[in-house]
Amino acid sequence: MRNAVIASLAFALAACGDSGPSTTATATATGTTTAASTSGTSGAGNTTSGATSTGGATTTSGATSNTGATSIGSTTGNATSTSTGSTGSSAGAVVLNEVCGKGANWIELFNPGGEAMDLGGLGVTDSNDGGLKLSDLVTFPNGTSLPSGGFMLLVGTDDGGFGGPYTDCMGAASSCFYFGFGISNSKGEHLYLVDANQNPIDDVVYPAHFATDAGETLGRIPDGSGSFVMTAATPAAPNHQ
């Protein structure tokens, strides 16, 4: 079942009108990127991946399923347009950067700071009527590093494979994490990035009926610091309208 879903995701990468698991990929703002990855069975063994930008910067990453160190990242530039919206994070911290709720469900994080950030203990979840829905919390393992200017992709799945890292990431990244809750385009959703003590670091409200097309997402422009506006679907890559 998972293989069939992954095939359909890869076919519709640019749009978020797909569903199921996929891969957080490395991406570059300029030049071309080549990547190679080998993967083992989730929960055991190691996953390694690499990406090289022709612009001269090289980002390498290695992932270990559920235990050990994980490093995922990509090089990027900044979008130039600005607009209005809501944001809940301080400058320099890892932030929620893009959300897709029409068709496929995925969430993108971005590190706008000047140094790599250790995501170990941080997590992403949705909400219920009382606030954070901790039963849906996906927590990053210790050693998960997000480099400066790097993206982290989380992909919604309904087959019970939560956490990660995984390498089936819509062809958009070399490694990603899975979450099991839905992002409702019809009802809207409140999403949170939390610290190791489950205190909110950043949050965003995905409005009800926000997207009318599978290629429309809610994203920050510019990446990491701008307000949330309607953007084109760009998983693990710089946002644009």
DRENZATI-363993 format. One record per residue (C-alpha): residue in one letter; x, y, z. Coordinates in steps of 0.02 Angstrom, whole numbers, plus 50000, padded with zeros to 5 digits. Each point is the difference from the previous one (the first is absolute). Layout:
BEGIN
AXYZ
...
END
This chain:
BEGIN
M500005000050000
R501405012150049
N500924997549835
A498445004449899
V499735015850103
I501825005149982
A499924997949811
S498505011649989
L500865012750111
A501545000649891
F498925002849846
A499165015150079
L501475007550094
A499765018249951
A498194999950058
C499464994650173
G498554990149927
D500684983450054
S499904990150160
G501064988750106
P501854998950042
S501425008549909
T501825006350021
T500715016550067
A501255004449870
T501465011149988
A499745014849886
T500985014949937
A499445017349952
T501235001449857
G500944987849891
T499654981649991
T500004987350140
T500494981949990
A499544988050138
A500264981950040
S499294989950142
T499984982450067
S498744994250126
G499714985450114
T498494994250096
S499175013050109
G500394997250182
A501674991849966
G501555003549898
N500615016349931
T499435011649864
T501245011449913
S499735013449873
G500995013749914
A499675015249895
T501185011749909
S499565017049930
T500925006449847
G500075016850086
G501454993350100
A499134995350162
T499894982050051
T498774993350127
T500154982250061
S498804991050111
G499864983450085
A498504992650086
T499784985950123
S498244993450021
N499325003550175
T501724999550084
G501675008649980
A500385016049908
T499005007549860
S500535014349887
I498865006749865
G500155015949904
S500115009949840
T500685016449937
T498815013949952
G499755018149955
N498635011950056
A498425005249910
T499845018849981
S498145004050013
T499145004750162
S498204999550057
T498884998750152
G499594984950105
S500334992550171
T501614994150079
G500424994050175
S501884997450008
S501475010950047
A501345004149871
G501384987249980
A499024985250066
V499414985249896
V498265004049936
L498504992449916
N500265005849821
E498714991849884
V498434989550021
C499054989749872
G498224994750043
K499224997649829
G500274982449936
A501604994250082
N500395005850176
W501765006150035
I500895012650109
E501655008749969
L501195007150131
F501385012549962
N501555005850094
P500275018749965
G501425001350125
G501855001049965
E500434983550083
A499394982049994
M498604996350123
D499814984050101
L498194994649985
G500164985950126
G498495000150116
L499025012549895
G498384994349923
V498535004349888
T498174997050036
D498235006349968
S498685005750123
N498384994950079
D498705010550089
G501115001150154
G501615005149912
L501474989049953
K499554982349949
L501474990950077
S499394983049941
D500425005749822
L501725006950045
V501444995049886
T501665002650091
F501715001549917
P501324988250070
N501575006550085
G501335005149875
T498785005849866
S500915015149928
L499275013149883
P501365010749919
S499905018749975
G498825003449854
G499414981950004
F498274992549979
M499194985650093
L498514991149923
L498654990750096
V498774989849898
G498284994050050
T499654981449991
D498554988850048
D500924983350003
G500645001050179
G501815004549958
F500305015150112
G501655008250048
G501534996249898
P501085004249915
Y499394992149838
T500645001449822
D498334998949907
C499665018849994
M499105004649839
G501665001349912
A500165017150081
A501344995750128
S501244986650048
S499234997550172
C498405004850090
F498874996050146
Y498214993649998
F498505006050101
G498334991450020
F498755014150024
G499045008549860
I500055018249945
S498215004149954
N499765012349858
S498124999950032
K500085003250188
G501705008150021
E501384994950120
H501085007550137
L501784993349991
Y501395001550129
L501884998250008
V500444996250183
D501584998750103
A500584985150104
N498845005550141
Q498545000749878
N499905018950007
P499545008349834
I501475007649904
D498995004649846
D498234997349940
V498925003549849
V498154998949962
Y499624992049833
P498335008249955
A498464990149950
H499744999349811
F501685008549975
A500544990749843
T498914997449846
D501354991049901
A501164985750048
G501515010849957
E499585013750127
T500835000450171
L500145011650150
G501805006250009
R501135013750063
I500735012649877
P501425002650023
D500464983250073
G500204999550188
S499505017950039
G498555005649892
S498144999450030
F498984985049944
V499195002349830
M499384988849860
T501494992149913
A500384987149867
A500414982750067
T501884999150026
P500404985950124
A501785001450067
A500375014849886
P499875019050006
N498235006850003
H499275010449861
Q498295005549939
END
